[in-house]
Each structure stands twice: as structure tokens, then as C-alpha cells.
Amino acid sequence: MLTSKQRAYLKKEAAKLTPVIQVGKAGASPEVVKSAAEALAARELIKGTVLENCLEDVKYIAEVISERTRSQVVQTIGRKFVLYKGSDKKLYELPKA
């Protein structure tokens, strides 16, 4: 579970990122989840976009992908969401709780 300080730090870092996954009308399909898992393994912090043709809510999509990839939702804003999953690489040094 992320603390508010850690979440704020990750939001700041995510502002610099470009979206690496796009969710279309198929929703959180296995292909999207697989690509999100691969991106999280490589980057720890990713940003995704939910396209207009997707009928599901952005928060729902972010929750489903985070559950399936065992990551945490940092933020959902508009049609974008940010996910974080720590790894051994420690690319982001989170503030202490």
C-alpha cells in the first residue's frame, strides 16, 4: 500500500511519462494485461490511456489491470491512469512512510 507521500512522488514522476499502453474497445483483454505486465517489469511506473471507444470506466480498467498485474493504481485522471509495481531494479526511490 502506498502512503500519500509515496503517491505524490510517483504522480510527480508520472507527469514526465508518455502513455505506453492503450486500452481500446476490447477493454482489459489478456493482451493488454500482458503488455502492461511487461512494461511494469521493465519500467516500474507506467502510464496508460483508455480510448474513447472503450465502454468501461477508466477507474474500473485501471483496477482490473492492477489486480491482474499485481501492481498499484497511483492515479486516474481523465482518460489516463498510472500504475506502479516495485521491482529489484529500484528505478524510483520512494520516500519512507
CYANA upper distance limits for C-alpha pairs under 8 A (distance plus 0.5 A):
  1 MET  CA     72 GLN  CA      8.17
  2 LEU  CA      6 GLN  CA      6.36
  2 LEU  CA      7 ARG  CA      6.54
  3 THR  CA      7 ARG  CA      6.60
  3 THR  CA     97 ALA  CA      6.79
  4 SER  CA      8 ALA  CA      6.54
  5 LYS  CA      9 TYR  CA      6.70
  5 LYS  CA     95 PRO  CA      7.13
  5 LYS  CA     97 ALA  CA      7.94
  6 GLN  CA     10 LEU  CA      6.70
  6 GLN  CA     94 LEU  CA      6.16
  6 GLN  CA     95 PRO  CA      6.17
  6 GLN  CA     96 LYS  CA      8.17
  6 GLN  CA     97 ALA  CA      8.19
  7 ARG  CA     11 LYS  CA      6.60
  7 ARG  CA     74 VAL  CA      6.52
  8 ALA  CA     12 LYS  CA      6.79
  9 TYR  CA     13 GLU  CA      6.88
  9 TYR  CA     94 LEU  CA      7.68
  9 TYR  CA     95 PRO  CA      8.13
 10 LEU  CA     14 ALA  CA      6.45
 10 LEU  CA     45 LEU  CA      8.36
 10 LEU  CA     74 VAL  CA      7.58
 10 LEU  CA     94 LEU  CA      8.43
 11 LYS  CA     15 ALA  CA      6.80
 11 LYS  CA     74 VAL  CA      7.42
 11 LYS  CA     75 GLN  CA      7.57
 11 LYS  CA     82 VAL  CA      8.47
 12 LYS  CA     16 LYS  CA      8.06
 13 GLU  CA     17 LEU  CA      7.87
 14 ALA  CA     45 LEU  CA      7.69
 14 ALA  CA     46 ILE  CA      7.84
 14 ALA  CA     47 LYS  CA      7.47
 14 ALA  CA     82 VAL  CA      7.55
 17 LEU  CA     46 ILE  CA      7.94
 17 LEU  CA     47 LYS  CA      7.21
 18 THR  CA     47 LYS  CA      7.01
 19 PRO  CA     46 ILE  CA      7.52
 19 PRO  CA     47 LYS  CA      5.03
 19 PRO  CA     48 GLY  CA      5.23
 19 PRO  CA     49 THR  CA      6.75
 20 VAL  CA     39 ALA  CA      8.17
 20 VAL  CA     46 ILE  CA      7.19
 20 VAL  CA     47 LYS  CA      6.54
 20 VAL  CA     48 GLY  CA      6.32
 21 ILE  CA     32 VAL  CA      7.82
 21 ILE  CA     35 SER  CA      7.79
 21 ILE  CA     36 ALA  CA      7.15
 21 ILE  CA     47 LYS  CA      7.55
 21 ILE  CA     48 GLY  CA      5.24
 21 ILE  CA     49 THR  CA      6.89
 22 GLN  CA     32 VAL  CA      8.18
 22 GLN  CA     48 GLY  CA      6.23
 22 GLN  CA     49 THR  CA      5.35
 22 GLN  CA     50 VAL  CA      6.30
 22 GLN  CA     51 LEU  CA      7.30
 23 VAL  CA     27 GLY  CA      6.29
 23 VAL  CA     28 ALA  CA      7.16
 23 VAL  CA     32 VAL  CA      7.33
 23 VAL  CA     48 GLY  CA      8.08
 23 VAL  CA     49 THR  CA      6.71
 23 VAL  CA     50 VAL  CA      5.20
 23 VAL  CA     51 LEU  CA      6.47
 23 VAL  CA     54 CYS  CA      7.66
 24 GLY  CA     50 VAL  CA      6.87
 24 GLY  CA     51 LEU  CA      5.82
 24 GLY  CA     52 GLU  CA      8.16
 24 GLY  CA     53 ASN  CA      6.70
 24 GLY  CA     54 CYS  CA      5.67
 25 LYS  CA     51 LEU  CA      8.06
 25 LYS  CA     53 ASN  CA      5.75
 25 LYS  CA     54 CYS  CA      4.54
 25 LYS  CA     55 LEU  CA      7.11
 26 ALA  CA     54 CYS  CA      7.51
 27 GLY  CA     54 CYS  CA      6.71
 27 GLY  CA     55 LEU  CA      8.26
 27 GLY  CA     56 GLU  CA      7.45
 27 GLY  CA     61 ILE  CA      7.55
 28 ALA  CA     32 VAL  CA      6.41
 28 ALA  CA     33 VAL  CA      6.90
 28 ALA  CA     61 ILE  CA      6.67
 28 ALA  CA     64 VAL  CA      7.45
 28 ALA  CA     65 ILE  CA      6.98
 29 SER  CA     33 VAL  CA      6.83
 30 PRO  CA     34 LYS  CA      6.51
 31 GLU  CA     35 SER  CA      6.73
 32 VAL  CA     36 ALA  CA      6.60
 33 VAL  CA     37 ALA  CA      6.60
 33 VAL  CA     65 ILE  CA      6.39
 33 VAL  CA     68 ARG  CA      7.43
 33 VAL  CA     69 THR  CA      7.37
 34 LYS  CA     38 GLU  CA      6.74
 35 SER  CA     39 ALA  CA      6.62
 36 ALA  CA     40 LEU  CA      6.54
 36 ALA  CA     46 ILE  CA      8.47
 36 ALA  CA     65 ILE  CA      8.17
 36 ALA  CA     69 THR  CA      7.91
 37 ALA  CA     41 ALA  CA      6.67
 37 ALA  CA     69 THR  CA      6.03
 38 GLU  CA     42 ALA  CA      6.88
 39 ALA  CA     43 ARG  CA      6.36
 39 ALA  CA     44 GLU  CA      7.95
 39 ALA  CA     46 ILE  CA      7.47
 40 LEU  CA     44 GLU  CA      5.04
 40 LEU  CA     45 LEU  CA      6.63
 40 LEU  CA     46 ILE  CA      6.90
 40 LEU  CA     83 LEU  CA      8.45
 40 LEU  CA     84 TYR  CA      7.59
 40 LEU  CA     85 LYS  CA      6.70
 41 ALA  CA     85 LYS  CA      8.17
 41 ALA  CA     87 SER  CA      7.57
 43 ARG  CA     91 LEU  CA      7.96
 44 GLU  CA     84 TYR  CA      6.08
 44 GLU  CA     85 LYS  CA      5.55
 44 GLU  CA     86 GLY  CA      6.05
 44 GLU  CA     87 SER  CA      7.10
 44 GLU  CA     91 LEU  CA      7.59
 44 GLU  CA     92 TYR  CA      8.36
 45 LEU  CA     82 VAL  CA      7.66
 45 LEU  CA     83 LEU  CA      6.29
 45 LEU  CA     84 TYR  CA      5.04
 45 LEU  CA     85 LYS  CA      7.10
 46 ILE  CA     82 VAL  CA      6.20
 46 ILE  CA     83 LEU  CA      5.95
 46 ILE  CA     84 TYR  CA      7.13
 47 LYS  CA     80 LYS  CA      7.48
 47 LYS  CA     81 PHE  CA      6.22
 47 LYS  CA     82 VAL  CA      4.95
 47 LYS  CA     83 LEU  CA      6.97
 48 GLY  CA     80 LYS  CA      6.10
 48 GLY  CA     81 PHE  CA      5.83
 48 GLY  CA     82 VAL  CA      6.82
 49 THR  CA     79 ARG  CA      6.29
 49 THR  CA     80 LYS  CA      4.98
 49 THR  CA     81 PHE  CA      6.97
 50 VAL  CA     54 CYS  CA      7.20
 50 VAL  CA     58 VAL  CA      6.90
 50 VAL  CA     79 ARG  CA      5.82
 50 VAL  CA     80 LYS  CA      6.74
 51 LEU  CA     79 ARG  CA      7.72
 56 GLU  CA     60 TYR  CA      7.41
 56 GLU  CA     61 ILE  CA      7.35
 57 ASP  CA     61 ILE  CA      6.79
 58 VAL  CA     62 ALA  CA      6.65
 58 VAL  CA     76 THR  CA      7.64
 58 VAL  CA     78 GLY  CA      8.35
 58 VAL  CA     79 ARG  CA      6.53
 58 VAL  CA     80 LYS  CA      7.74
 58 VAL  CA     81 PHE  CA      7.87
 59 LYS  CA     63 GLU  CA      6.64
 59 LYS  CA     76 THR  CA      6.87
 59 LYS  CA     81 PHE  CA      8.32
 60 TYR  CA     64 VAL  CA      6.68
 61 ILE  CA     65 ILE  CA      6.68
 62 ALA  CA     66 SER  CA      6.51
 62 ALA  CA     73 VAL  CA      7.11
 62 ALA  CA     76 THR  CA      8.12
 62 ALA  CA     81 PHE  CA      6.91
 62 ALA  CA     82 VAL  CA      8.44
 62 ALA  CA     83 LEU  CA      8.25
 63 GLU  CA     67 GLU  CA      6.60
 63 GLU  CA     73 VAL  CA      7.33
 64 VAL  CA     68 ARG  CA      6.73
 65 ILE  CA     69 THR  CA      6.53
 66 SER  CA     70 ARG  CA      6.06
 66 SER  CA     71 SER  CA      5.20
 66 SER  CA     72 GLN  CA      6.09
 66 SER  CA     73 VAL  CA      6.84
 66 SER  CA     83 LEU  CA      7.44
 67 GLU  CA     71 SER  CA      7.07
 67 GLU  CA     72 GLN  CA      8.37
 70 ARG  CA     85 LYS  CA      7.84
 71 SER  CA     83 LEU  CA      6.95
 71 SER  CA     84 TYR  CA      6.13
 71 SER  CA     85 LYS  CA      5.14
 72 GLN  CA     83 LEU  CA      6.06
 72 GLN  CA     84 TYR  CA      5.77
 72 GLN  CA     85 LYS  CA      6.85
 73 VAL  CA     81 PHE  CA      7.99
 73 VAL  CA     82 VAL  CA      6.55
 73 VAL  CA     83 LEU  CA      5.19
 73 VAL  CA     84 TYR  CA      7.01
 74 VAL  CA     81 PHE  CA      8.11
 74 VAL  CA     82 VAL  CA      5.86
 74 VAL  CA     83 LEU  CA      6.01
 74 VAL  CA     84 TYR  CA      7.04
 75 GLN  CA     81 PHE  CA      6.07
 75 GLN  CA     82 VAL  CA      5.70
 75 GLN  CA     83 LEU  CA      7.89
 76 THR  CA     80 LYS  CA      6.28
 76 THR  CA     81 PHE  CA      4.70
 76 THR  CA     82 VAL  CA      6.93
 77 ILE  CA     81 PHE  CA      6.73
 86 GLY  CA     90 LYS  CA      7.35
